[in-house]
């Protein structure tokens, strides 16, 4: 039989980086005391009305432009009805019919066979980006067998990025999400910290034989780490193949990934496809955006959003930053990926290069091999490193001036990592790690060794 073809599509919810919620003035803050950031609108008190947050719209436009989307100058809001304890209104305001951005693409790169030197670039199509509100949070207290509801998150602005099913394995899905995460962080449209629930991924997975229609898909919900995403997708592909090869069938169901067991488990089936009874949101007018051509002359700029104005102010995206690093410092493309994939490491590297005489190509080894292995060992980012870029540059200058050997430099780095406030030079002197430059002194040491070991020297000469 022909091999199986896996198909993977992703839906990603990114929390918009904004001081207040999508439709209310309540503050957005992670881990605030439960129910301390809830306005009357968030709690769905009768008579309260939504007011659209300009910052959230700008963040969505910016993200759409960075992902090569067409921005809809007119988009609409809808109500999506479902009943859940942490959704006080009984519906979510979203954009189902005409979202804010459509038809984009995201390029991402991944290594072949885990070899950094062999990288391929792939593209996934972006179907749409829509604005919607988050729900609250249910906290299950098993000891008292009760569920408590925290509405702090209710109404927080989300961008849902819907990717077409253009991927075929966990590694591709993980690489695409990592690239999206870097783009969001570069734009500042979302902090995208997965550990704080600011980026949550749903993966749709199916398998089929070549030339046949797509198989039945399952959805793995709310994956909260890139590593788990790769594992969940690969596990699900394998599970479906085994199920089908053993004569079973795949159910159209929602599953969850159990990170402790490393497998997906059923949550609920989708047999009776849920009817969300979508309807236009009656309390919000269509969202109208402008560009330079369509901007009315007498319009107050504070009251409209100009797509072109946002486009002109887009920062360099990660792909451009990588090209610049390769061009400027002569490093390998795979090094530029390693630098940008670690939070703050590219900046750290550039600071070291500026402060040292060592060639950028040599500095990269120290940053990516030596420093990064320490950071990973202690789960730290470059910004949290006890060895500053200034200290590392100082150490590399000693090495460049041939005052110490590279083995000694590694010893000094280990000492610096302890964060005791000593300079590299102080450590070198304390531990007598300098290389001897004085010819006479070297000759004297050699002479002393020969004098002490006279017999061995004679044996060697005669040998």
C-alpha positions in Angstrom: 0.0 0.0 0.0 1.1 3.6 -0.7 2.4 5.5 2.4 0.1 7.7 4.4 0.1 11.4 3.8 -0.4 13.5 7.0 -2.1 16.8 6.8 -1.8 19.5 9.5 -3.5 22.8 9.8 -3.3 25.2 12.8 -5.5 27.8 14.5 -3.6 30.1 16.8 -5.0 32.5 19.4 -2.6 35.3 20.2 -3.4 37.6 23.0 -3.1 41.2 21.8 -0.6 43.3 23.8 -2.8 46.1 25.0 -3.4 47.8 28.3 -7.1 47.3 28.2 -9.6 44.7 26.9 -11.1 44.5 23.4 -14.5 46.1 24.2 -14.1 47.5 27.8 -11.7 49.7 29.7 -10.7 47.0 32.2 -7.0 46.5 32.6 -5.2 43.4 31.2 -2.7 41.9 33.6 -1.4 38.4 34.0 -1.9 36.7 37.4 -3.9 39.6 39.0 -6.1 38.6 42.0 -9.1 36.7 40.7 -12.0 38.9 39.5 -10.1 42.1 40.2 -10.1 43.3 36.6 -13.8 42.9 35.6 -16.0 45.7 34.3 -19.8 45.6 34.1 -19.5 44.8 30.4 -17.1 41.9 31.0 -19.6 40.4 33.5 -22.4 40.9 30.9 -24.6 43.1 33.1 -27.7 44.0 31.1 -27.6 47.3 29.4 -23.8 47.4 29.0 -22.4 48.0 25.5 -19.1 47.2 23.8 -16.7 50.0 22.8 -14.0 48.8 20.3 -10.3 49.3 21.4 -8.3 51.1 18.8 -5.0 49.6 19.9 -6.3 46.1 19.3 -7.4 47.0 15.8 -4.0 48.5 15.0 -2.2 45.4 16.3 -4.4 43.1 14.1 -3.7 45.3 11.0 0.0 45.3 11.7 0.1 41.5 12.1 -2.0 41.1 8.9 0.5 43.2 7.0 3.5 41.4 8.4 1.9 38.1 7.3 1.3 39.4 3.7 -2.5 39.5 4.2 -5.0 41.7 2.4 -6.6 44.0 5.0 -10.3 44.3 4.6 -11.3 48.0 4.7 -14.7 46.8 6.0 -14.9 44.0 8.5 -17.8 42.8 10.6 -18.4 41.5 14.1 -20.5 38.4 14.9 -21.9 36.7 17.9 -20.9 33.0 18.4 -23.2 31.4 20.9 -22.2 28.6 23.3 -22.8 28.0 27.0 -19.9 27.7 29.3 -19.4 28.8 32.9 -16.6 31.3 32.1 -18.5 32.9 29.2 -21.0 35.1 31.1 -22.9 36.5 28.0 -23.5 33.0 26.6 -21.8 34.2 23.4 -18.4 35.4 22.2 -18.0 38.5 19.9 -15.8 37.4 17.0 -15.5 37.9 13.2 -16.9 35.0 11.4 -18.2 36.4 8.1 -15.8 39.2 7.1 -12.6 39.1 9.3 -10.1 42.0 9.4 -7.4 40.2 7.3 -7.4 37.4 4.7 -5.1 35.5 2.2 -1.7 35.8 3.7 1.4 33.6 3.9 4.2 32.8 6.4 7.6 31.5 5.4 9.5 29.5 8.0 12.7 27.4 7.9 13.6 24.1 9.5 16.6 21.8 9.5 16.7 18.5 7.6 17.6 15.5 9.9 18.5 17.9 12.7 21.5 19.2 10.8 21.7 23.0 11.3 23.7 23.3 8.1 20.9 21.9 6.0 17.9 24.1 6.2 14.8 24.3 4.0 12.3 27.2 3.7 8.6 26.4 3.5 5.5 28.5 3.3 2.1 28.1 4.9 -0.9 30.0 3.7 -2.7 32.1 6.2 -6.5 31.9 5.6 -7.5 34.8 7.8 -6.9 36.8 11.0 -9.9 37.7 13.1 -10.4 39.8 16.2 -12.3 38.2 19.1 -12.7 38.3 22.8 -11.2 35.7 25.2 -13.3 33.9 27.7 -12.8 33.8 31.5 -11.0 31.0 33.3 -12.6 28.0 35.1 -10.5 26.9 38.1 -11.3 23.3 39.1 -10.8 22.7 42.8 -10.7 18.9 43.2 -10.3 18.8 47.0 -13.6 20.7 47.5 -15.1 19.2 44.2 -16.1 22.6 43.0 -15.3 24.9 40.1 -14.5 28.6 40.6 -14.7 31.2 37.8 -12.2 34.1 37.3 -13.4 36.7 34.8 -10.1 38.7 34.6 -9.4 37.2 31.2 -13.0 37.6 29.9 -13.0 40.1 27.1 -9.3 40.3 26.6 -8.5 40.9 22.9 -7.3 38.0 20.8 -6.2 37.6 17.2 -7.1 34.2 15.8 -4.6 33.3 13.0 -6.1 30.5 10.9 -3.5 28.6 8.8 -4.4 26.4 5.8 -3.6 22.7 6.1 -0.2 23.0 4.4 2.0 21.2 6.9 2.7 17.5 7.3 4.5 16.9 10.7 5.1 18.2 14.2 8.4 19.7 13.3 6.9 21.9 10.5 4.0 23.0 12.8 6.5 23.9 15.6 8.8 25.8 13.2 5.8 27.8 11.7 4.5 28.7 15.2 8.0 29.7 16.4 8.4 32.0 13.4 4.9 33.5 14.0 5.8 34.0 17.7 9.0 35.9 16.7 7.1 38.1 14.3 4.4 38.9 16.9 7.1 39.8 19.4 9.0 41.9 16.9 5.9 43.8 16.0 4.9 44.1 19.7 1.3 43.1 18.7 1.5 40.2 21.2 4.0 39.3 23.8 3.2 35.7 22.7 4.5 34.1 26.0 3.1 30.6 25.8 3.7 29.9 29.5 1.3 32.8 30.3 -1.4 31.6 27.8 -0.7 34.5 25.4 -0.3 32.0 22.5 -2.5 29.0 22.4 -2.5 26.5 19.5 -5.2 24.2 18.2 -3.9 21.6 15.7 -6.1 19.9 13.1 -4.6 16.6 12.0 -5.7 13.9 9.4 -4.0 11.3 7.3 -4.9 9.8 3.8 -3.3 7.8 1.0 -1.9 9.8 -2.0 -4.6 10.7 -4.6 -7.4 10.0 -2.1 -9.6 12.7 -0.4 -8.4 14.0 3.0 -9.2 11.8 5.9 -11.4 12.6 8.9 -9.6 15.1 11.1 -9.3 15.5 14.8 -8.5 18.7 16.6 -6.0 18.8 19.4 -6.9 21.8 21.6 -5.0 24.4 23.6 -1.4 23.3 23.2 0.7 25.7 25.3 4.3 25.0 24.3 6.1 24.7 20.9 7.8 21.5 22.1 4.5 20.0 23.1 3.0 21.0 19.7 5.6 19.0 17.8 5.0 16.0 20.1 1.2 16.2 20.0 1.0 16.5 16.2 3.5 13.6 15.6 1.7 11.4 18.2 -1.7 12.1 16.6 -0.4 11.3 13.1 1.0 8.0 14.4 -2.1 7.2 16.3 -4.4 7.7 13.3 -2.2 5.6 11.0 -2.1 2.7 13.5 -5.9 3.0 14.1 -6.6 2.9 10.3 -4.1 0.1 9.6 -5.8 -2.0 12.3 -9.2 -1.6 10.6 -10.5 1.1 13.0 -12.0 4.5 12.1 -11.0 8.0 13.0 -13.7 10.0 14.9 -14.1 13.7 14.2 -13.4 14.6 17.8 -11.6 17.2 20.0 -8.6 15.8 21.9 -6.2 17.3 24.4 -2.5 16.6 24.7 -1.3 15.1 28.0 2.3 16.3 28.3 3.1 14.0 31.2 2.0 10.9 29.2 3.1 12.3 25.9 -0.1 11.4 24.2 -3.4 12.9 23.0 -6.6 11.9 24.9 -10.3 12.4 23.8 -12.1 15.4 25.3 -15.4 15.5 23.4 -16.7 14.3 20.1 -18.0 16.5 17.4 -20.7 14.1 16.2 -23.5 16.6 16.5 -21.6 19.5 15.0 -22.2 22.3 17.5 -24.5 25.0 16.1 -23.0 28.3 17.2 -26.0 30.2 15.8 -23.8 33.0 14.4 -25.6 36.3 14.1 -24.3 39.8 13.3 -23.3 41.7 16.5 -26.1 44.3 16.8 -24.1 46.6 19.1 -21.1 47.2 16.9 -21.1 48.9 13.5 -18.9 47.6 10.7 -15.2 48.3 11.3 -14.1 50.7 8.6 -10.4 51.2 7.8 -8.7 53.6 5.4 -5.5 53.8 3.3 -3.8 56.9 1.9 -6.1 57.0 -1.2 -9.4 56.5 0.6 -8.7 58.8 3.6 -11.2 61.7 3.6 -9.5 65.1 3.6 -11.3 66.5 6.6 -11.2 63.4 8.8 -9.6 63.6 12.3 -6.6 61.3 12.2 -7.2 60.3 15.8 -10.5 58.7 14.8 -9.5 56.6 11.8 -6.9 53.9 11.2 -4.8 54.4 8.1 -3.4 51.0 6.8 -0.6 52.7 4.8 0.6 54.6 7.8 0.9 51.3 9.8 2.6 49.6 6.8 5.3 52.4 6.6 6.1 51.9 10.3 6.5 48.1 10.3 9.8 47.1 11.9 12.4 44.8 10.3 10.9 41.3 10.5 13.0 38.3 11.7 13.8 37.2 8.1 15.2 40.6 7.3 17.1 40.7 10.6 18.7 37.3 9.8 19.8 38.5 6.3 21.4 41.6 7.9 23.3 39.6 10.5 24.7 37.3 7.8 25.6 40.2 5.6 27.1 42.4 8.3 29.1 39.8 10.3 29.8 37.1 7.7 28.2 34.4 9.9 26.4 31.4 8.5 22.6 31.5 7.8 22.1 28.8 10.4 23.9 30.9 13.0 21.5 33.7 12.3 18.6 31.4 13.1 20.2 30.2 16.3 20.7 33.9 17.4 17.2 35.0 16.7 15.5 31.9 18.1 16.8 32.7 21.6 15.3 35.7 23.3 17.7 38.6 23.2 20.7 36.6 22.0 21.1 38.5 18.7 21.3 41.8 20.6 23.8 40.2 23.1 26.0 39.0 20.2 26.0 42.4 18.5 27.0 44.1 21.7 29.9 41.7 22.2 31.1 42.3 18.6 31.0 46.1 19.1 33.1 45.8 22.3 35.8 43.3 21.2 38.7 43.1 18.7 37.9 39.5 17.9 36.4 38.8 14.4 32.6 38.4 14.5 33.0 34.9 13.0 35.0 33.8 16.0 32.7 35.6 18.5 29.8 33.5 17.2 31.3 30.3 18.5 31.7 31.7 22.0 28.1 33.0 22.0 26.4 30.0 20.5 28.5 27.1 22.0 29.8 28.3 25.3 27.4 31.0 26.5 24.2 29.4 25.1 25.0 26.0 26.7 25.2 27.8 30.1 22.0 29.7 29.5 20.2 26.5 28.5 21.6 24.6 31.4 20.1 27.1 33.8 16.9 27.9 31.7 17.9 31.6 31.4 17.5 34.1 28.5 20.4 36.2 27.3 18.9 39.2 29.1 19.1 37.2 32.4 22.7 36.1 31.8 25.1 36.7 34.8 27.8 37.2 32.2 27.1 40.5 30.5 28.1 41.2 26.9 30.7 43.6 28.3 32.3 40.9 30.5 32.4 38.4 27.6 33.9 41.0 25.3 36.5 41.7 27.9 37.4 38.1 28.1 37.6 37.7 24.3 39.9 40.7 24.2 42.3 38.9 26.5 42.2 35.9 24.3 42.6 38.0 21.1 45.7 39.7 22.6 47.1 36.2 23.3 47.3 36.9 27.0 45.4 33.7 27.8 44.8 30.4 26.0 41.4 29.3 24.8 41.3 26.6 27.5 42.0 29.3 30.1 39.3 31.5 28.6 36.8 28.7 29.1 37.9 28.4 32.8 37.5 32.2 33.2 34.0 32.0 31.7 33.0 29.3 34.2 34.2 31.6 37.0 32.4 34.7 35.5 29.2 32.6 35.4 29.3 32.4 39.2 28.5 36.1 39.2 30.9 37.1 41.9 31.6 40.5 40.4 35.2 39.9 39.3 36.5 41.0 36.0 38.1 38.5 33.6 41.6 40.0 34.3 41.2 39.7 38.0 40.3 36.0 37.6 43.2 35.4 35.3 45.6 36.9 37.8 44.1 35.2 40.8 44.3 31.8 39.1 47.6 32.5 37.3 46.2 31.7 33.9 48.2 34.1 31.8 50.3 32.9 28.9 54.0 33.7 29.3 55.2 36.1 26.7 58.7 36.7 28.2 61.3 34.7 26.3 63.9 34.7 29.1 61.4 33.7 31.7 60.3 30.7 29.5 63.9 29.7 29.0 64.5 29.8 32.7 61.5 27.6 33.4 62.6 25.1 30.8 66.2 25.1 32.2 64.9 24.4 35.7 62.8 21.5 34.5 65.9 20.0 32.7 68.1 20.5 35.7 65.7 18.7 38.0 65.1 15.8 35.6 68.8 15.3 34.5 68.6 11.5 34.2 65.4 11.5 32.1 66.9 14.1 29.8 70.0 12.0 29.3 67.8 8.9 28.6 65.8 10.8 26.0 68.9 12.2 24.3 70.5 8.7 24.2 67.2 7.0 23.3 
